[in-house]
Amino acid sequence: MNDMQAASWIVDDNNEESYIDMERDVEDDDGDSWWSMLPDLILEKIYSYLTLRERYYASMVCRRWSDAFYLPYVWSRFVFQESTLTRRKFNYYMGWQHVLDHLRTQICFSRVGRHIHTLIFEPMYNFHNLYEFMTMASYFVENHGTSRGTGFGERIEALSFTFPCEMGDGTGNRWGTGPGAQEVTMLRSQSVSDDASKEDNVEITPKERAAQRRAFRLAAFEARQQTPRARARAGGGPEVFGTGGKLLEALKRLLLDVAHSLNTLELVDLMLEEKEAQVLLDDTCASATLSMRRLTLVNITRHHSQLLHPGVFVNLQASFQKLFYFIAFSNVLTISPQNIGPDVILLLGKTSLHHLHLLQNHYFASGSAQPVPYRVWRRCREDNPRLEVHLELKEGVHKWRRRVARRGDSLGESGPELVWQDGAPVKSIVYESPYAKVSSMSVMTAVELYGNDLEVFGHRGLPHFWRSRSFHDRADSLLLLICRRCTRLHTLVIRERVSTATVILLAKTAPNLKRLLVRRNAVLLRCDWPKSAMQDDDNYLLSLATSYESTEKAVSTILGQKWSFMSDRQFKNVCIELHRKTR
C-alpha cells in the first residue's frame, strides 16, 4: 500500500483515455521551472482563456496551479456550450451522444457558482441539455438560502442568450427534430419492419449492426435535403426557426431569478411570436427597472412587433460592447429595426438614452421592418436632444448567401441594405458584411437624410465580391461626395478599390476628418480622375500619387499626424469609435 501513488485518468479531444502520475518528488525537480511561482493575478488571466476541460488539465500541473483553479476571477465568466459539463451516453438510434452530467453540474455550482458574474449561452442544438442546465441553474438560485445553499446566482450581473435559429445545417444528422422528421420516422419504421421480416435464426454481428445504423443516418440526412423547406432554402434564404415552449419558459424563469442583480442583458435571435414577445420581459422589468445598465434585443421577433420594454429601463448604460467597437461610458440600447415603432421612439425620447443602435444581422428578414415616421423622430429629437442613432449591418459568410450572390437574385448589385430612418439623428453608418458594397443608392440616401449629422461611415471586414478597376465602376466619386456633403465626418473606413489620388483627395476634402482607415491591398497606384472633376490646386496630386510612400506622406501632412495604409490583418481587427465621451 505504501507504494501506491496518486494518479488520474484524463480524456483528450478524441475521447482517448490516458493514465498520468499526479505525484512528483521534490528531489526530482531540477529547479529551472518558475511556473509554480506565478502570482495569482497572472494565473487568473491564464485560466480565463481556457475552456473547462483545459482548466481541469492545467490544475494538474502542480499544487499552486490547483489552488488557482478556484480563484474568483477564473470563474467570473461562465460560457455554456454544446459539450460543457456533459458525458457520453450511448443511444441505440443515435449512437454516442453528449448528455448533461447532473453530478458535474451540481459540483460546479456548489464550488465555483458564487464566483460567476457573467453567464453566456452560446448557440447550441442540443436543446435538452440547454433546458436541463437552465432548470438546474434556476433551482440553485431559488434555493441559495437553504441548507444546500451555494451562493450561485447572487452575483450574476450579465446574461447573454443566443438561440441557434438556423437549424437546417446543424440538425442534419438529428432525425428526431427539425425539418424532415416525418420522412425520417417513416424510414425508421420501414427499417424496423424489414428487420422483423427477416428470419429469427439469422444473427447480425455488431459490425453489421453499426453499418446499418450508419446507412440509416445517411438516408435520414438525404431525406432532410429533399423536404420542401430544404428545397426552398436552396433557392436563396436561410431556414429560420424560433424558440418557445419549455425552453422559453426555462429562460424566463432564469431571468426572473437573477433579475435582482442583473445589469446587462443580451437576447439574440429568439424569433418569437408576437404574443410571446410582448410578455417576454414583463417579470424582468418588474425587478430590474432601475438596475439594468445595458440592453441588447436582436431579432426577438422575425416580423414587425413593437417592444415597449426598453422604455421601462430608465438607467440604461453601457460598459463595453462585443461587436468590435470601442464604446465610452454612456446610455445605450441595441435593438433590431423590426422591434421599434412610433410608440417605442416616443418612450425613448422621455428617457436619458444617449445611444440607440439599430442592428441588422444575417437573420433579418427583408421587408419585416418599416421606417419610423419623420414626425416621430422630430418629436424624439425635441424631447431628447442628446440621442444619437447608429445604423449597423452585421452578417457573416453563409453558403446560401454565396449562392444568391452568384445568381444576383435578391441581393442586387450592392448587397444587403439598411432600413433608413428619415429624420433620425444618425451619427454613424457601419457595414460589417462581406457582401455590402459602396453603392450609389446608399451613399445618396445617407447624404440626403443625414448630411448634417453623420460622423462615421465605413465597411468593416474583408469583402467577398469582385470590383472592377475601372474608374467609372469604382466608388471613388461616391466616397468623395460623402466627404464634401457630410461636414461633421471624422471617421471614414474604406475597403474597396480606390486610387492613391482618391485617398489624398478624401483627406483634403473632409474638413473634420481625423481617422482615415484604408486597406492597402485595395489601393490602386494611379491618378485617373477626369480633369473636369479636379480643381486647379489639385494638380499636384499627379506627382504625389505616383507611389504608396509619397501618398502616405501627403495624407500625414494633411491630417497632421502619422498615417499609413493598413494590411488585411490590421484592417480585420480595426476598432471604430462610435461613441464620443460624454461629460
VEXDREN-2710 file (C-alpha; in Angstrom, 1 decimal):
% VEXDREN-2710
k/r/px/py/pz
1/MET/0.0/0.0/0.0
2/ASN/2.9/2.3/0.6
3/ASP/4.0/2.0/-3.0
4/MET/0.6/3.4/-4.3
5/GLN/0.8/6.9/-5.8
6/ALA/-1.9/9.4/-6.5
7/ALA/-2.9/9.3/-10.2
8/SER/-5.6/10.3/-12.5
9/TRP/-7.2/9.5/-15.9
10/ILE/-7.6/12.2/-18.5
11/VAL/-9.7/12.2/-21.7
12/ASP/-8.4/14.1/-24.7
13/ASP/-10.5/15.7/-27.5
14/ASN/-10.6/12.3/-29.4
15/ASN/-12.1/10.7/-26.3
16/GLU/-9.0/8.6/-25.7
17/GLU/-8.1/7.9/-22.1
18/SER/-4.6/8.1/-20.7
19/TYR/-3.1/7.5/-17.2
20/ILE/-0.9/10.1/-15.6
21/ASP/1.0/10.2/-12.3
22/MET/-0.1/13.0/-10.0
23/GLU/2.9/12.9/-7.6
24/ARG/6.4/14.0/-8.2
25/ASP/9.2/14.0/-5.6
26/VAL/10.8/17.3/-4.7
27/GLU/14.2/15.9/-5.3
28/ASP/13.3/15.3/-9.0
29/ASP/12.6/19.0/-9.6
30/ASP/15.5/20.4/-11.5
31/GLY/14.7/24.0/-10.2
32/ASP/14.7/25.5/-13.6
33/SER/10.9/26.0/-13.8
34/TRP/9.3/29.0/-12.3
35/TRP/5.8/28.4/-13.4
36/SER/4.7/27.4/-9.9
37/MET/5.7/30.8/-8.6
38/LEU/3.5/32.9/-10.8
39/PRO/1.3/35.4/-8.9
40/ASP/-2.4/34.9/-8.6
41/LEU/-3.2/37.8/-11.0
42/ILE/-1.3/36.1/-13.8
43/LEU/-2.7/32.7/-13.1
44/GLU/-6.2/34.1/-13.1
45/LYS/-5.6/35.7/-16.5
46/ILE/-4.2/32.4/-17.9
47/TYR/-7.1/30.4/-16.7
48/SER/-9.6/32.9/-18.1
49/TYR/-8.5/32.0/-21.6
50/LEU/-9.0/28.2/-21.2
51/THR/-12.1/26.0/-21.6
52/LEU/-13.4/23.9/-18.7
53/ARG/-11.5/20.8/-19.8
54/GLU/-8.3/22.8/-20.3
55/ARG/-8.7/24.4/-16.8
56/TYR/-9.0/20.9/-15.3
57/TYR/-5.8/19.8/-17.0
58/ALA/-4.0/22.9/-16.0
59/SER/-4.9/22.3/-12.4
60/MET/-2.9/19.1/-12.5
61/VAL/0.4/21.0/-13.2
62/CYS/1.2/21.5/-9.5
63/ARG/-0.4/22.3/-6.2
64/ARG/-0.1/26.0/-6.8
65/TRP/-2.0/25.8/-10.1
66/SER/-4.5/23.5/-8.4
67/ASP/-5.3/26.2/-5.8
68/ALA/-5.5/28.8/-8.5
69/PHE/-8.2/26.7/-10.2
70/TYR/-10.8/28.1/-7.6
71/LEU/-9.8/31.8/-7.8
72/PRO/-12.8/34.1/-8.2
73/TYR/-11.7/35.8/-11.4
74/VAL/-11.2/32.4/-13.2
75/TRP/-14.9/31.7/-12.9
76/SER/-16.3/35.2/-13.3
77/ARG/-17.3/34.5/-16.9
78/PHE/-19.0/31.1/-17.5
79/VAL/-19.8/30.1/-21.1
80/PHE/-22.2/27.2/-21.6
81/GLN/-21.5/25.4/-24.9
82/GLU/-22.5/22.2/-26.7
83/SER/-20.2/19.9/-24.7
84/THR/-20.0/21.9/-21.4
85/LEU/-20.4/19.6/-18.3
86/THR/-21.5/16.7/-20.4
87/ARG/-20.8/13.0/-20.5
88/ARG/-21.0/10.4/-23.3
89/LYS/-24.1/8.2/-23.4
90/PHE/-24.9/5.5/-26.0
91/ASN/-28.2/5.7/-27.7
92/TYR/-29.4/2.8/-29.8
93/TYR/-30.8/5.0/-32.6
94/MET/-28.3/7.9/-32.4
95/GLY/-25.1/6.3/-31.3
96/TRP/-22.9/8.1/-28.8
97/GLN/-24.4/11.3/-27.5
98/HIS/-23.3/14.0/-25.2
99/VAL/-25.8/14.5/-22.4
100/LEU/-25.6/16.9/-19.4
101/ASP/-23.9/15.4/-16.4
102/HIS/-26.1/16.5/-13.5
103/LEU/-23.5/15.5/-10.9
104/ARG/-20.8/17.6/-12.5
105/THR/-23.2/20.5/-12.9
106/GLN/-24.1/20.3/-9.2
107/ILE/-20.5/20.2/-8.1
108/CYS/-19.7/23.1/-10.4
109/PHE/-22.5/25.2/-9.0
110/SER/-21.5/24.3/-5.4
111/ARG/-17.8/25.1/-5.7
112/VAL/-17.5/27.9/-8.1
113/GLY/-21.1/29.1/-8.6
114/ARG/-20.7/32.0/-6.2
115/HIS/-17.9/33.5/-8.4
116/ILE/-19.9/33.6/-11.6
117/HIS/-20.7/37.2/-12.7
118/THR/-21.4/36.7/-16.4
119/LEU/-23.4/33.8/-17.8
120/ILE/-23.3/33.3/-21.5
121/PHE/-25.3/30.7/-23.5
122/GLU/-23.8/30.2/-26.9
123/PRO/-25.8/28.8/-29.8
124/MET/-26.3/25.0/-29.4
125/TYR/-28.5/22.4/-31.0
126/ASN/-28.9/20.0/-28.0
127/PHE/-32.0/21.7/-26.6
128/HIS/-32.4/19.0/-23.9
129/ASN/-29.0/19.8/-22.3
130/LEU/-29.8/23.5/-22.6
131/TYR/-33.2/23.1/-20.9
132/GLU/-31.7/20.9/-18.1
133/PHE/-28.9/23.3/-17.4
134/MET/-31.2/26.3/-17.1
135/THR/-33.6/24.4/-14.9
136/MET/-30.8/23.3/-12.6
137/ALA/-29.4/26.9/-12.5
138/SER/-32.9/28.3/-11.6
139/TYR/-33.2/25.7/-8.9
140/PHE/-29.9/26.6/-7.3
141/VAL/-30.7/30.3/-7.4
142/GLU/-34.1/29.8/-5.9
143/ASN/-32.6/27.6/-3.1
144/HIS/-29.5/29.5/-2.3
145/GLY/-30.8/30.3/1.2
146/THR/-31.4/26.7/2.2
147/SER/-29.0/24.1/3.6
148/ARG/-28.0/23.3/0.1
149/GLY/-27.0/27.0/-0.4
150/THR/-24.1/27.6/-2.7
151/GLY/-24.4/31.3/-3.4
152/PHE/-24.9/30.6/-7.1
153/GLY/-26.8/33.4/-8.9
154/GLU/-26.4/36.0/-6.2
155/ARG/-23.7/37.8/-8.2
156/ILE/-24.8/37.2/-11.8
157/GLU/-24.7/40.7/-13.3
158/ALA/-24.7/39.9/-17.1
159/LEU/-26.6/37.3/-19.0
160/SER/-26.3/36.6/-22.7
161/PHE/-28.5/34.1/-24.6
162/THR/-28.3/33.4/-28.3
163/PHE/-30.7/31.0/-30.0
164/PRO/-29.5/28.9/-33.0
165/CYS/-32.4/29.8/-35.2
166/GLU/-30.8/28.5/-38.4
167/MET/-31.0/24.7/-37.7
168/GLY/-31.0/23.5/-41.3
169/ASP/-27.3/22.5/-41.3
170/GLY/-26.9/22.0/-37.5
171/THR/-29.5/19.2/-37.2
172/GLY/-28.9/17.4/-40.5
173/ASN/-27.9/14.2/-38.6
174/ARG/-30.5/14.5/-35.8
175/TRP/-33.5/12.8/-37.3
176/GLY/-35.7/13.2/-34.2
177/THR/-36.3/17.0/-34.5
178/GLY/-36.4/19.7/-37.2
179/PRO/-37.5/19.6/-40.8
180/GLY/-37.8/16.2/-42.4
181/ALA/-38.6/14.4/-39.1
182/GLN/-41.7/12.8/-40.6
183/GLU/-39.8/11.4/-43.6
184/VAL/-37.0/10.1/-41.3
185/THR/-39.6/8.5/-39.0
186/MET/-41.1/6.7/-42.0
187/LEU/-37.6/5.5/-42.9
188/ARG/-37.1/4.2/-39.4
189/SER/-40.3/2.4/-39.3
190/GLN/-39.6/0.8/-42.6
191/SER/-36.2/-0.3/-41.4
192/VAL/-37.8/-1.9/-38.3
193/SER/-40.3/-3.7/-40.4
194/ASP/-37.6/-5.0/-42.7
195/ASP/-35.7/-6.3/-39.7
196/ALA/-38.8/-8.0/-38.3
197/SER/-39.4/-9.8/-41.6
198/LYS/-36.1/-11.4/-41.5
199/GLU/-35.7/-14.9/-40.2
200/ASP/-35.2/-15.2/-36.5
201/ASN/-32.3/-17.6/-36.7
202/VAL/-30.2/-15.1/-38.7
203/GLU/-27.7/-13.4/-36.3
204/ILE/-26.4/-9.9/-37.0
205/THR/-22.8/-9.1/-35.9
206/PRO/-22.1/-5.8/-34.0
207/LYS/-20.2/-4.6/-37.1
208/GLU/-23.1/-5.2/-39.4
209/ARG/-25.5/-3.5/-37.0
210/ALA/-23.2/-0.5/-36.8
211/ALA/-23.0/-0.4/-40.6
212/GLN/-26.8/-0.4/-40.7
213/ARG/-27.0/2.5/-38.3
214/ARG/-24.6/4.5/-40.4
215/ALA/-26.6/3.7/-43.5
216/PHE/-29.8/4.8/-41.8
217/ARG/-28.3/8.1/-40.6
218/LEU/-27.1/8.8/-44.2
219/ALA/-30.6/8.0/-45.5
220/ALA/-32.1/10.3/-42.9
221/PHE/-29.8/13.1/-43.8
222/GLU/-30.7/12.7/-47.5
223/ALA/-34.4/12.7/-46.6
224/ARG/-34.0/16.0/-44.9
225/GLN/-32.4/17.6/-48.0
226/GLN/-35.5/16.6/-50.1
227/THR/-38.1/18.3/-47.8
228/PRO/-39.9/21.3/-49.3
229/ARG/-38.3/23.7/-46.8
230/ALA/-34.9/22.5/-47.7
231/ARG/-35.6/23.0/-51.4
232/ALA/-36.9/26.5/-50.7
233/ARG/-33.8/27.2/-48.7
234/ALA/-31.6/26.1/-51.6
235/GLY/-33.4/28.7/-53.7
236/GLY/-32.0/31.5/-51.6
237/GLY/-32.5/32.4/-47.9
238/PRO/-31.9/30.9/-44.5
239/GLU/-34.3/28.4/-43.0
240/VAL/-35.1/30.0/-39.6
241/PHE/-36.9/28.6/-36.6
242/GLY/-37.7/30.4/-33.3
243/THR/-37.7/29.3/-29.7
244/GLY/-40.7/28.7/-27.5
245/GLY/-42.4/26.1/-25.3
246/LYS/-40.5/24.7/-22.4
247/LEU/-37.2/26.2/-23.5
248/LEU/-38.7/29.7/-23.4
249/GLU/-40.3/29.0/-20.0
250/ALA/-36.9/27.9/-18.6
251/LEU/-35.3/31.1/-20.0
252/LYS/-38.0/33.4/-18.4
253/ARG/-37.7/31.6/-15.1
254/LEU/-33.9/32.0/-15.1
255/LEU/-34.3/35.7/-16.0
256/LEU/-36.7/36.2/-13.1
257/ASP/-34.4/34.5/-10.6
258/VAL/-31.3/36.6/-11.5
259/ALA/-33.1/39.9/-12.3
260/HIS/-32.4/41.3/-8.8
261/SER/-28.7/41.6/-9.6
262/LEU/-28.8/41.8/-13.4
263/ASN/-27.5/45.0/-15.1
264/THR/-26.6/43.6/-18.6
265/LEU/-29.0/41.5/-20.7
266/GLU/-28.5/40.3/-24.2
267/LEU/-31.1/38.3/-26.1
268/VAL/-30.3/37.4/-29.7
269/ASP/-32.3/35.6/-32.4
270/LEU/-35.2/34.3/-30.3
271/MET/-37.6/34.7/-33.3
272/LEU/-40.7/34.6/-31.1
273/GLU/-44.3/35.0/-32.0
274/GLU/-45.8/38.5/-31.3
275/LYS/-47.8/37.3/-28.3
276/GLU/-44.8/35.7/-26.7
277/ALA/-42.6/38.7/-27.4
278/GLN/-45.0/41.2/-25.7
279/VAL/-44.7/39.4/-22.4
280/LEU/-41.1/38.2/-22.6
281/LEU/-39.6/40.8/-20.2
282/ASP/-42.6/41.6/-18.0
283/ASP/-41.1/39.9/-14.9
284/THR/-37.6/41.3/-15.7
285/CYS/-39.0/44.8/-15.9
286/ALA/-40.6/44.5/-12.5
287/SER/-37.4/43.5/-10.9
288/ALA/-34.7/45.3/-12.8
289/THR/-36.2/48.6/-13.8
290/LEU/-33.5/50.6/-12.0
291/SER/-30.6/48.2/-12.1
292/MET/-30.5/47.5/-15.8
293/ARG/-27.5/49.2/-17.4
294/ARG/-27.2/47.6/-20.9
295/LEU/-29.9/46.0/-23.0
296/THR/-29.5/44.2/-26.3
297/LEU/-32.6/42.8/-28.1
298/VAL/-31.8/41.5/-31.6
299/ASN/-34.4/39.6/-33.6
300/ILE/-36.7/39.0/-30.7
301/THR/-39.4/38.6/-33.4
302/ARG/-38.9/37.7/-37.1
303/HIS/-41.7/40.1/-38.2
304/HIS/-42.6/43.6/-37.1
305/SER/-43.6/43.9/-33.5
306/GLN/-43.1/46.9/-31.2
307/LEU/-41.5/46.1/-27.9
308/LEU/-42.2/48.6/-25.2
309/HIS/-40.0/47.1/-22.6
310/PRO/-36.9/49.2/-23.5
311/GLY/-38.7/52.3/-22.5
312/VAL/-39.2/51.0/-18.9
313/PHE/-35.5/50.6/-18.0
314/VAL/-34.7/54.2/-17.1
315/ASN/-30.9/53.7/-16.3
316/LEU/-29.6/52.1/-19.4
317/GLN/-25.8/52.4/-19.6
318/ALA/-23.1/50.6/-21.4
319/SER/-19.7/49.5/-20.3
320/PHE/-18.3/47.6/-23.3
321/GLN/-19.9/46.1/-26.4
322/LYS/-18.7/42.9/-28.0
323/LEU/-19.2/43.9/-31.7
324/PHE/-15.5/45.1/-32.0
325/TYR/-16.4/48.7/-31.4
326/PHE/-15.0/50.9/-28.7
327/ILE/-17.7/52.3/-26.5
328/ALA/-17.4/55.0/-23.9
329/PHE/-19.5/55.1/-20.7
330/SER/-22.9/56.4/-21.8
331/ASN/-26.5/55.3/-22.1
332/VAL/-27.0/52.8/-24.9
333/LEU/-29.7/50.4/-26.3
334/THR/-29.2/47.9/-29.1
335/ILE/-32.3/46.7/-30.8
336/SER/-33.5/45.4/-34.2
337/PRO/-35.5/47.7/-36.6
338/GLN/-38.5/45.4/-36.6
339/ASN/-38.9/45.7/-32.9
340/ILE/-39.2/49.5/-32.8
341/GLY/-42.1/51.8/-33.8
342/PRO/-43.6/55.2/-33.1
343/ASP/-44.6/54.3/-29.5
344/VAL/-41.1/53.0/-28.7
345/ILE/-39.3/56.0/-30.1
346/LEU/-41.6/58.4/-28.2
347/LEU/-40.9/56.5/-25.0
348/LEU/-37.2/56.6/-25.5
349/GLY/-37.4/60.3/-26.1
350/LYS/-38.6/60.7/-22.5
351/THR/-35.6/58.8/-21.1
352/SER/-31.9/59.7/-20.7
353/LEU/-30.9/57.4/-23.5
354/HIS/-27.8/58.6/-25.4
355/HIS/-27.0/56.0/-28.0
356/LEU/-29.6/53.9/-29.9
357/HIS/-28.1/51.1/-32.1
358/LEU/-30.4/49.7/-34.8
359/LEU/-28.7/46.4/-35.6
360/GLN/-29.5/44.1/-38.5
361/ASN/-27.8/40.7/-38.7
362/HIS/-27.9/38.0/-41.3
363/TYR/-31.3/36.7/-40.0
364/PHE/-33.1/40.0/-40.5
365/ALA/-35.9/39.4/-43.0
366/SER/-36.1/42.0/-45.8
367/GLY/-39.4/43.9/-45.6
368/SER/-40.1/42.9/-41.9
369/ALA/-39.4/46.5/-40.6
370/GLN/-40.9/49.8/-41.6
371/PRO/-39.2/53.2/-41.0
372/VAL/-40.5/55.3/-38.2
373/PRO/-42.3/58.4/-39.4
374/TYR/-40.3/61.6/-39.7
375/ARG/-42.6/63.5/-37.3
376/VAL/-42.0/60.9/-34.6
377/TRP/-38.2/61.3/-34.9
378/ARG/-38.6/65.1/-34.8
379/ARG/-40.6/64.8/-31.6
380/CYS/-38.0/62.5/-30.1
381/ARG/-35.1/64.9/-31.0
382/GLU/-37.0/67.7/-29.3
383/ASP/-37.6/65.7/-26.1
384/ASN/-34.1/64.1/-26.0
385/PRO/-31.5/66.3/-27.9
386/ARG/-28.6/64.1/-26.8
387/LEU/-29.9/61.0/-28.5
388/GLU/-27.6/59.6/-31.2
389/VAL/-28.7/56.8/-33.6
390/HIS/-26.2/54.3/-35.1
391/LEU/-27.2/52.2/-38.1
392/GLU/-25.3/48.8/-38.2
393/LEU/-25.5/45.9/-40.5
394/LYS/-23.6/42.8/-39.3
395/GLU/-23.6/39.4/-41.0
396/GLY/-21.1/36.6/-41.7
397/VAL/-20.4/34.3/-44.6
398/HIS/-23.1/31.8/-45.4
399/LYS/-23.4/29.2/-48.1
400/TRP/-26.9/30.3/-49.1
401/ARG/-25.7/33.9/-49.3
402/ARG/-22.9/32.9/-51.6
403/ARG/-25.4/31.1/-53.9
404/VAL/-27.7/34.0/-54.1
405/ALA/-24.8/36.4/-54.6
406/ARG/-23.6/34.4/-57.6
407/ARG/-27.0/34.4/-59.2
408/GLY/-27.8/38.0/-58.1
409/ASP/-31.4/37.3/-57.3
410/SER/-32.2/39.2/-54.1
411/LEU/-29.0/40.9/-53.1
412/GLY/-28.9/43.1/-56.1
413/GLU/-25.7/44.9/-57.1
414/SER/-25.0/46.5/-53.7
415/GLY/-25.7/43.5/-51.4
416/PRO/-27.8/43.8/-48.2
417/GLU/-29.1/47.2/-47.3
418/LEU/-30.1/49.1/-44.2
419/VAL/-33.5/50.3/-43.1
420/TRP/-33.2/54.0/-43.4
421/GLN/-34.9/56.2/-40.8
422/ASP/-35.9/59.6/-42.2
423/GLY/-35.4/62.3/-39.6
424/ALA/-33.4/60.3/-37.1
425/PRO/-30.2/61.8/-35.6
426/VAL/-27.9/59.2/-37.3
427/LYS/-24.3/59.7/-36.3
428/SER/-22.8/56.5/-37.8
429/ILE/-23.4/54.0/-40.6
430/VAL/-21.3/50.9/-40.3
431/TYR/-21.5/47.8/-42.6
432/GLU/-19.9/44.6/-41.3
433/SER/-20.9/42.4/-44.1
434/PRO/-18.6/40.7/-46.7
435/TYR/-21.3/41.3/-49.4
436/ALA/-22.1/45.0/-48.7
437/LYS/-20.8/47.4/-51.4
438/VAL/-20.5/51.2/-51.5
439/SER/-23.5/51.8/-53.8
440/SER/-24.9/55.0/-55.2
441/MET/-28.2/54.4/-53.6
442/SER/-26.8/54.0/-50.1
443/VAL/-24.5/57.0/-50.4
444/MET/-27.1/59.3/-51.9
445/THR/-29.6/58.3/-49.2
446/ALA/-27.1/58.8/-46.4
447/VAL/-26.1/62.2/-47.8
448/GLU/-29.6/63.4/-48.3
449/LEU/-31.0/62.2/-44.9
450/TYR/-28.0/62.6/-42.6
451/GLY/-25.7/65.1/-44.2
452/ASN/-25.7/67.4/-41.2
453/ASP/-25.4/64.7/-38.6
454/LEU/-23.2/61.8/-40.0
455/GLU/-19.8/61.4/-38.3
456/VAL/-18.8/57.8/-39.0
457/PHE/-19.1/55.9/-42.3
458/GLY/-17.4/52.7/-43.3
459/HIS/-17.3/49.0/-44.1
460/ARG/-15.6/46.6/-41.8
461/GLY/-14.1/43.2/-42.6
462/LEU/-12.7/41.8/-45.9
463/PRO/-15.0/41.8/-49.0
464/HIS/-16.3/38.7/-50.7
465/PHE/-17.1/40.2/-54.0
466/TRP/-15.2/41.4/-57.1
467/ARG/-14.9/45.1/-58.0
468/SER/-13.7/46.4/-61.4
469/ARG/-10.6/48.5/-61.6
470/SER/-12.2/51.0/-64.0
471/PHE/-12.8/54.4/-62.5
472/HIS/-16.4/54.5/-63.6
473/ASP/-17.1/51.2/-61.8
474/ARG/-15.3/52.1/-58.6
475/ALA/-16.6/54.1/-55.6
476/ASP/-14.1/56.9/-55.7
477/SER/-16.6/59.6/-56.6
478/LEU/-19.2/58.4/-54.1
479/LEU/-16.7/58.5/-51.2
480/LEU/-15.6/62.0/-52.2
481/LEU/-19.3/63.0/-52.2
482/ILE/-19.7/61.9/-48.6
483/CYS/-16.6/63.9/-47.6
484/ARG/-17.9/67.0/-49.3
485/ARG/-21.5/66.9/-48.0
486/CYS/-21.0/65.4/-44.5
487/THR/-19.0/68.2/-42.9
488/ARG/-19.0/66.5/-39.4
489/LEU/-17.5/63.3/-40.7
490/HIS/-14.4/62.4/-38.6
491/THR/-14.0/58.6/-39.4
492/LEU/-14.0/57.0/-42.8
493/VAL/-13.3/53.3/-43.4
494/ILE/-12.6/52.1/-46.9
495/ARG/-12.1/48.5/-48.0
496/GLU/-12.9/48.7/-51.7
497/ARG/-10.7/49.6/-54.6
498/VAL/-9.7/53.3/-54.8
499/SER/-6.8/55.1/-56.3
500/THR/-3.9/56.8/-54.5
501/ALA/-5.1/60.1/-55.8
502/THR/-8.6/59.5/-54.3
503/VAL/-7.1/58.8/-50.9
504/ILE/-5.3/62.2/-51.0
505/LEU/-8.5/63.9/-52.2
506/LEU/-10.6/62.4/-49.4
507/ALA/-8.1/63.6/-46.8
508/LYS/-8.1/67.1/-48.3
509/THR/-11.8/67.4/-48.8
510/ALA/-13.2/66.4/-45.4
511/PRO/-12.7/69.3/-43.0
512/ASN/-13.1/67.4/-39.7
513/LEU/-11.6/64.0/-40.8
514/LYS/-9.4/62.5/-38.0
515/ARG/-9.3/58.8/-38.8
516/LEU/-8.9/57.5/-42.4
517/LEU/-8.7/53.7/-42.5
518/VAL/-7.8/52.3/-45.9
519/ARG/-6.9/48.8/-46.8
520/ARG/-3.7/48.8/-48.8
521/ASN/-4.4/45.7/-51.0
522/ALA/-7.4/47.6/-52.4
523/VAL/-5.5/50.8/-53.4
524/LEU/-4.6/51.3/-57.0
525/LEU/-1.4/53.2/-57.8
526/ARG/-2.8/55.7/-60.3
527/CYS/-4.4/59.1/-60.8
528/ASP/-7.3/58.5/-63.2
529/TRP/-9.6/61.3/-62.2
530/PRO/-11.1/63.3/-65.1
531/LYS/-9.6/66.8/-65.4
532/SER/-13.0/68.3/-65.4
533/ALA/-13.6/67.0/-61.8
534/MET/-10.3/68.3/-60.4
535/GLN/-9.7/71.8/-59.2
536/ASP/-6.7/74.0/-60.1
537/ASP/-5.0/73.4/-56.8
538/ASP/-5.3/69.6/-57.2
539/ASN/-2.7/69.3/-60.0
540/TYR/0.0/68.4/-57.5
541/LEU/-1.8/65.0/-57.0
542/LEU/-0.3/63.8/-60.2
543/SER/3.1/63.9/-58.6
544/LEU/2.2/62.8/-55.1
545/ALA/0.1/59.8/-56.1
546/THR/2.9/58.1/-58.0
547/SER/3.9/55.8/-55.1
548/TYR/2.5/54.5/-51.8
549/GLU/5.2/56.1/-49.8
550/SER/4.5/59.6/-51.2
551/THR/0.8/59.1/-50.7
552/GLU/1.3/58.3/-47.1
553/LYS/3.4/61.3/-46.6
554/ALA/0.9/63.6/-48.3
555/VAL/-2.0/62.3/-46.2
556/SER/0.1/62.6/-43.0
557/THR/0.8/66.2/-43.8
558/ILE/-2.9/66.9/-44.4
559/LEU/-4.2/65.2/-41.3
560/GLY/-1.4/66.5/-39.1
561/GLN/-0.5/63.1/-37.8
562/LYS/1.4/60.0/-38.9
563/TRP/-0.7/58.0/-41.3
564/SER/-0.2/54.8/-43.3
565/PHE/-2.1/52.2/-45.2
566/MET/-3.4/49.1/-43.3
567/SER/-2.7/45.5/-44.0
568/ASP/-5.5/43.0/-44.2
569/ARG/-4.8/41.7/-40.7
570/GLN/-4.8/45.2/-39.3
571/PHE/-8.0/46.0/-41.2
572/LYS/-9.8/43.0/-39.9
573/ASN/-9.0/44.0/-36.3
574/VAL/-9.8/47.6/-36.7
575/CYS/-11.9/49.3/-33.9
576/ILE/-14.3/52.1/-34.8
577/GLU/-15.0/54.8/-32.2
578/LEU/-18.8/55.2/-32.4
579/HIS/-19.4/56.9/-29.0
580/ARG/-17.8/60.2/-28.0
581/LYS/-17.0/60.5/-24.4
582/THR/-19.7/62.4/-22.6
583/ARG/-19.3/64.7/-19.7
END
